Amino acid sequence: MMRGHLSQDTLIKVPAAVVWDVYRTLELARLLNELLQDVFGKIEVVQGDGGVGTILKITFAPGIPGPTYLSEIFTKIDDETRVKESENIEGGYKDLGFERCGFRLHIIEKDAESCIVRSTIEYEIDDKLKEIASQVNTRPQEIMNGCIGKYLEQKMRSSN
């Protein structure tokens, strides 16, 4: 079994608590539906209220390479460390042959006015399929974090 992980950091010029308030809840899915339909297509809540056990189905926009959808379940939401974890349970990397694919979002306070969103993907795949591991990438998370960051930065500026 081959294991691997990729991480990507995005600086957001908004306090960590404000960013966490969006990322820890279904507000993130709502904003992605509003702001990034051309990438994430449609995000639906299959089950749950945004807490641990919530299942989301992301149907990717037409023309996006790879699987057409991904379902994930929230497995951890830690308000103290500002960490949210989910697991790909259907579609997505599972359809490509991965045994396991987990996603982690960690909001790290940089100073009173900014934070870093660290997006991590951890995966396991059969050694016979290891060439597929190169398809794992953090580009969707990078796009998401950049867009949400810009949105929150504009919102902060307009409220001051």
N, C-alpha and C positions, 0 to 999 in steps of 0.2 A: 504494500500500500504506500503510495506516494502522498506526502503531506506538503502543503505550502501555504504561504500567506503573502499578501500584498497590502501595503498601507500607503495612504496619501493624506497629506495635511493641507488644509485650506485656512488661511487667515481671514477672519471676519472682524471688522471694526465695529463690533457691537458687544456689550457685556455678555459674559458666558451665561448668566442666569436668563437673559432675554432669549438667547439662542436655544438654550435647553428647554425653555417653555414651549417652543415650537417643535423641536426634535423629539421630545418625550411623548407628545400627544398625536392625535390624528390630524392636528393642524398642518403637520408636514405633508401628509397625503393630500389635504385640501389645497394647499399652496401649489404642490406639484401638478395637481389636476388643472389649476388655474394658470400657472406660469410656464409649465414645461410639457404641454400636450404633444409637442412635436418630437419629444424624446420618449417620455414615459407613457404616452398615450392616455390610458385611463387607469386610475387606481380605485379599486372597490374594496370596501370592508366586507369580507365574507362572514366574519364572526368576531364579536367582541366590541369593547368600548375604548380601545387604545391601550389597555393594560396588558400585562403578560397573558399570553394565550390568544391574543388578537391575531386573526389571519387576514392578510391582505392579498388581493390578486392584482398584479400589475400586467396590463395588456399593452405591450409596447407598440409604439406608433408604426404604421406601415413604412417599410423601407429601412427600418433599423435592422442591421444584420444580427443573426443568431436566433435563439428561440423567440416565439411570438408572445409568450407570457411567462410569468413567474409567480408562484404563490409562496408567501413567507409567513412564519409564525413568530411573534415576539416572544422571546424566551427569557429576557432579563431587562428590567428598567430600574436603574439604580440612581436615585435622586442625589445621593451623597457624592458619588464619584462622577455623576453625569455620563453614565454609560448605558447605551441601549443596544441589545443584541437580538438578532433574529436568525432564523434558520430557513433555508430554501427547502420547502417540503414537496413542491411539484413544479414541473416546467423548468424554465431557466437552466441552470447548470445541471440539475438532475436529469433533464432530457438529453444532455450531452454525454452523460455517463458518469458524472461525479457521484461518489458515495455520499459525500457530505459537503455542504457549502454554507458557511455561516458569515453573517455580516455584523460588524460592530461599528457603532458611532460613538466617539468619545469627545465630549466638549471640554476642552482644557483652557482654563483661565490663563490669559497671557498677562493682562493688567486689568485695571478697573473698567477700561473702555474697549477691550478687544479679547478675542479668544481664538483658539485653533480648533477646527473640527478635524479630528483624525478618523478617517474611514479605513477600516480593515476588512479584508476578505480572507477567510481561512477555509482551506479545502482539503479534501482527501479524494484520491482517485486511484483506481486499480493501476498497478505498474504497467499493464499491457496497454493502457490508454494514456500514458503520461504525455504523449505529444499534444493531447487535447488541453493539457494544463496551460499552455501558452494562450489559450483563449480567455483566461481569467484576466480581467483588467478593472481598474478603478475609475475608468473614464466616466461612466454614468454617475458615480458618486461625486466626482470632481465637478461635473456639470451641475448636479443638484446643489452641492455646497456653494458653488460660485453664485448661482442664481438666487438661492435663499439668502445668502450673505448680502448680495446687492439689494434685494427686496427689503431686508431688515435695516440695512444702512440707510436707505432712502426713507423708510418709515421713521427711523430715529431722527433724521435731519428735519423732516417735515413736522415732527411733533415738538421740536425745540424752537 
